[in-house]
Amino acid sequence: MSAPTPSVLFVCVHNAGRSQMAAAFLTHLAGDKVQVRSAGSAPADAVNPSVVEAMREVGIDISSQVPKVLTVEAVQVSDVVITMGCGDACPYFPGKRYLDWQLDDPAGQGVEAVRPIRDEIERRIRDLLAELGSEGTA
């Protein structure tokens, strides 16, 4: 019997930058080996255009993504919850694995400022995949 598919939820305030990049990298690298969600405690109207451009530079198109509101249900069905500066707005449930990634906020930044954030997120996603025991497809 195969192990259940792990699920990961990325949460930041606006769900327009960091959490979108993290979700896109994990989806890109893990394929269907991991269920991926992202959400924001106060979602923006659209994904940050500089983030879309920075991801396009590494061959990942997130232009069709839209920020989503964080729900209690999303947390309940996730095995790992990775927060990125959402502070006390993130609900806490016992038995979940929580990680807090301290990353610069790309809001209002140009693509030059987003690139190092993107690269750090990719590094952390690769580390996370190794921890989850999933092999990346890329």
C-alpha positions in Angstrom: 0.0 0.0 0.0 1.4 3.4 -0.9 1.8 6.2 1.5 -0.9 8.9 1.3 0.1 12.0 -0.7 1.4 14.7 1.6 -0.3 18.1 1.4 1.4 21.4 1.9 -0.3 24.8 2.4 1.7 28.0 1.9 0.3 31.1 3.7 1.2 34.7 3.5 -0.8 37.9 4.0 -1.7 38.8 0.4 -1.2 35.4 -1.4 0.3 37.5 -4.2 4.0 36.8 -3.9 5.9 34.5 -1.7 3.2 31.8 -1.2 2.4 31.9 -4.9 6.1 31.3 -5.8 6.4 28.5 -3.2 3.3 26.8 -4.4 4.4 27.0 -8.1 7.9 25.6 -7.3 6.5 22.7 -5.3 3.9 21.9 -8.0 6.6 22.2 -10.7 9.1 20.0 -8.9 6.9 17.4 -7.2 4.1 17.0 -9.8 1.3 14.9 -8.4 3.5 13.6 -5.5 2.4 16.4 -3.2 -1.0 18.3 -2.9 -0.2 22.0 -3.0 -2.3 24.9 -1.7 -1.7 28.5 -1.1 -3.7 31.2 0.6 -3.6 34.6 2.2 -5.0 36.0 5.4 -5.9 39.2 3.5 -5.6 38.3 -0.2 -4.7 40.9 -2.8 -6.7 41.4 -6.0 -4.0 39.9 -8.2 -0.6 38.2 -8.1 2.3 40.7 -8.0 3.4 41.3 -11.7 7.0 41.3 -10.7 6.5 37.8 -9.1 4.9 36.6 -12.3 7.8 37.9 -14.4 10.5 36.5 -12.0 8.8 33.0 -12.2 8.5 33.3 -16.0 12.3 33.7 -16.1 12.7 30.3 -14.6 10.1 28.7 -16.9 7.1 28.6 -14.6 3.9 30.5 -15.6 1.8 31.7 -12.7 0.0 34.4 -14.7 -3.3 32.6 -14.4 -3.1 32.2 -10.6 -5.3 34.3 -8.3 -4.9 35.1 -4.6 -7.1 32.9 -2.4 -8.5 33.5 1.1 -7.1 31.4 3.9 -9.8 29.0 5.3 -9.8 26.8 8.3 -10.6 23.9 6.1 -7.4 24.5 4.0 -5.4 24.2 7.2 -7.3 21.2 8.5 -6.6 19.2 5.3 -2.9 20.1 5.1 -0.1 18.0 6.6 2.4 20.8 6.5 1.6 24.5 6.9 4.3 27.0 5.8 3.7 30.5 6.9 5.5 33.5 5.4 4.9 36.5 7.6 1.2 36.0 8.3 1.7 36.2 12.0 -1.3 35.6 14.3 -3.7 35.4 11.4 -2.8 31.8 10.7 -5.0 29.3 12.5 -3.2 26.7 14.5 -4.3 23.0 14.8 -2.5 20.4 16.9 -0.9 17.6 14.9 0.0 19.8 11.9 3.6 20.5 11.1 4.2 24.3 11.0 7.2 26.0 9.4 7.7 29.7 9.4 9.9 30.9 6.5 11.3 34.4 7.1 11.5 35.9 3.6 11.5 39.5 2.3 8.1 40.6 1.1 8.2 41.2 -2.7 5.2 43.6 -2.5 5.9 46.8 -4.3 9.3 45.5 -5.5 10.7 45.3 -9.0 11.7 42.0 -10.6 15.4 42.7 -9.6 14.4 42.6 -5.9 12.1 39.6 -6.4 14.8 37.3 -8.0 16.8 36.6 -4.8 13.5 35.9 -2.9 12.4 33.5 -5.7 15.8 31.8 -5.6 15.7 31.4 -1.8 12.1 30.0 -2.0 13.3 27.5 -4.7 16.1 26.3 -2.4 13.8 25.9 0.5 11.3 24.0 -1.7 14.0 21.6 -2.8 15.0 21.0 0.9 11.3 20.5 1.8 10.9 17.9 -1.0 13.9 16.0 0.3 12.4 16.0 3.8 9.0 14.8 2.5 10.8 11.9 0.8 9.5 12.9 -2.6 11.8 13.0 -5.6 11.5 16.1 -7.7 10.7 15.6 -11.4 12.9 18.4 -12.6 
